[in-house]
Amino acid sequence: MKQFSWRRTGVLSVALATVVATLAGCSSGSSAASTPSAQSTDTTGQTLNYWLWVDNATDQTWQQLANQFNAESGHGKVQLQIVPAGQYLDKLQTALSSGTGPDAARMKDEWIGSFVKSGVLAPLSKQIDAWSGKSSVIPSAWNAGKIPGSSEVYMMPHQNTALYMYYNKKLFSQAGLSAPTTQADVIADAPKLTGNGHYAFDVRGGAGGQDQWAAWMYAGGAQFVDSSGKVTLDNSVAQQVNASYLGLVKYAPPGSATASYAQVLSNFLSGTTAMMIHHVGSLAAVRKQFGQDVGVIPVPSADPSKPSTLQTMSGNVIFTSSKHQELAWQWETWLLGNAPMLQMSTSPQGQLPVTTAVSQNPAFTKDEGYQVAITAEQTAQSWPQLPGTTNVVNATWGPAIQEAFAGQISSGQMLQTLSTDLSK
């Protein structure tokens, strides 16, 4: 099972702003959006144009699933169009703006806000409420397809990740420490784990570090938005949690303030650091290196009775311009069936399943690393699905936290910068 490893870039962020503006100009808006139920349920003879990226170019799981779906009677067929991951967002937005876009597509939760703002996504809540399989989906997974402050769902969940913490049992034992359960434990343990070439934790201020940071923020009780959708990332609770994270830079190895995943993983595998926040995508590598001497635990929280972490969801959407929305609905709900979900989740493309039955399959329940992730998934939260989120994760977060690590701006100033961009 391989975890999703999308590379966010500033180029995509610029493209997003440009194309969304174009889409907004030619869209009738979500209030007038058509839905699958507005079309005939007889899809025989239709062909669905479905776009996706793949995480493993040699794996044939997606095509195998499409072949299985197409072999069934009673509905139309799906045709896959695989777009390279690095070009996916640009090509999708350009195709939609020119009227040549797909009927349905794979989507990331952090993109939802911009696409909803442009009015190109079909609302799905009415169909979900009438769907017999609704209760099979882990309840928190639906939140990944919602806009903050709204109950409408625009994305069907499919594959998920939930961040947790790895810790080096030997280094903790040598320091006379047990695994941390709270963020206060991490902060208290950090100086005891630092010295003689060893460090407590990589703060990862480089590429991809925003997800590690967000996991710490959520676990600490910070909320990025309130129930109405208003950005609250700069309130006193968030400032306190952020300050605790910034303080860990004193116990991080050289270069950590600008480190990306490769450096973070290398430091952990070499025994340079004692803790690492990531997901099951690193499980095979750390077990190969440490065997039973590595532990997997939830991201330590401020209050163990209120656990949380970051989830990153890849799901499926239907476009309002499609003439085959009912077929798209049939395909996307079929993917959530037990057999297709298990096949995908245990494949080289696989992430965490989003259905209860599959998450209870022995493939996941017999492995502690997956058990912790599945449990974390129940209370995990996504980056808020706001139009400004893409720019924050692509462009704003890195420079802001690096300045904060260097003491050039305060915790509050950093969060104000992020909040301003999230609110745009």
HELIX and SHEET records of a PDB file:
HELIX    1   1 GLY A   10  CYS A   26  1                                  17    
HELIX    2   2 SER A   30  ALA A   32  5                                   3    
HELIX    3   3 PRO A   36  ALA A   38  5                                   3    
HELIX    4   4 THR A   61  ALA A   71  1                                  11    
HELIX    5   5 ALA A   85  GLN A   87  5                                   3    
HELIX    6   6 TYR A   88  SER A   97  1                                  10    
HELIX    7   7 ASP A  109  TRP A  111  5                                   3    
HELIX    8   8 ILE A  112  SER A  118  1                                   7    
HELIX    9   9 SER A  125  ALA A  130  1                                   6    
HELIX   10  10 LYS A  134  SER A  136  5                                   3    
HELIX   11  11 PRO A  139  GLY A  145  5                                   7    
HELIX   12  12 LYS A  169  GLN A  174  1                                   6    
HELIX   13  13 GLN A  183  ASP A  189  1                                   7    
HELIX   14  14 ALA A  190  LEU A  193  5                                   4    
HELIX   15  15 GLY A  209  ALA A  219  1                                  11    
HELIX   16  16 SER A  236  GLY A  247  1                                  12    
HELIX   17  17 LEU A  248  TYR A  251  5                                   4    
HELIX   18  18 SER A  256  THR A  258  5                                   3    
HELIX   19  19 TYR A  261  LEU A  269  1                                   9    
HELIX   20  20 VAL A  280  SER A  282  5                                   3    
HELIX   21  21 LEU A  283  PHE A  290  1                                   8    
HELIX   22  22 GLY A  291  ASP A  293  5                                   3    
HELIX   23  23 GLN A  325  TRP A  334  1                                  10    
HELIX   24  24 ASN A  338  SER A  345  1                                   8    
HELIX   25  25 THR A  356  SER A  359  1                                   4    
HELIX   26  26 PRO A  362  THR A  365  1                                   4    
HELIX   27  27 GLU A  368  GLU A  377  1                                  10    
HELIX   28  28 THR A  389  ASN A  391  1                                   3    
HELIX   29  29 VAL A  392  THR A  396  3                                   5    
HELIX   30  30 TRP A  397  PHE A  405  1                                   9    
HELIX   31  31 SER A  411  LEU A  422  1                                  12    
SHEET    1   A 6 LYS A  77  ILE A  82  0                                        
SHEET    2   A 6 THR A  47  LEU A  52  1                                        
SHEET    3   A 6 ALA A 104  LYS A 108  1                                        
SHEET    4   A 6 GLN A 311  ILE A 318 -1                                        
SHEET    5   A 6 MET A 156  ALA A 162 -1                                        
SHEET    6   A 6 LEU A 352  PRO A 353 -1                                        
SHEET    1   B 4 TYR A 199  PHE A 201  0                                        
SHEET    2   B 4 THR A 273  HIS A 278  1                                        
SHEET    3   B 4 TYR A 164  ASN A 168 -1                                        
SHEET    4   B 4 VAL A 294  ILE A 297 -1                                        
END                                                                             
